[in-house]
Amino acid sequence: MPVYEYQCEACQDIIEAQQSLSDKPLTTCPACAGSLKKLISRSSFQLKGGGWYADGYSNSGGATSSCQAASPDPASACPAKAGCACKCD
């Protein structure tokens, strides 16, 4: 259910209310009985599932490079085999 924000015109308090889309808007402030005005505020959302930017470019998890793979001989795991800057050793 969405969360709506209301501001009292008398005491300026901001009230959050979790309401269904079919519920009538609140009209009376619970603190001072003044009239409420519905505010327009930003919403937040999270993209879930595959195919988003965070999946393709995050550093958490995923495949390991040849330098990070467990290998008995670090020199044999190095793609250049000798004197590279990948810090395999």
C-alpha positions, 0 to 999 in steps of 0.5 A: 500500500502506498504511503501518503504525506499530509501537512496541517495548514494550522500547525504545519505538522507533516503526517504520513499515512499508509492508505489504499488507493480506494481510501478517502484522503485524510481531512483532519489533523490528529494533533490540532483538528486543523485541515490537512493538505495532501503533499506531493513527494518523491517515491523510491523504488528498487529495480529487481531481477537481472539486466539492470546496471547494478547487475552488470557493473557491480563489484560484489560477487560475479566471476573472478579474474585469473589473478584472483583464482586459486592457483598453486603457481601464481606465475602460471595464472598470469595472462602475460606469464612474466613481468606484468602489472596485474599483481598475481604474486 
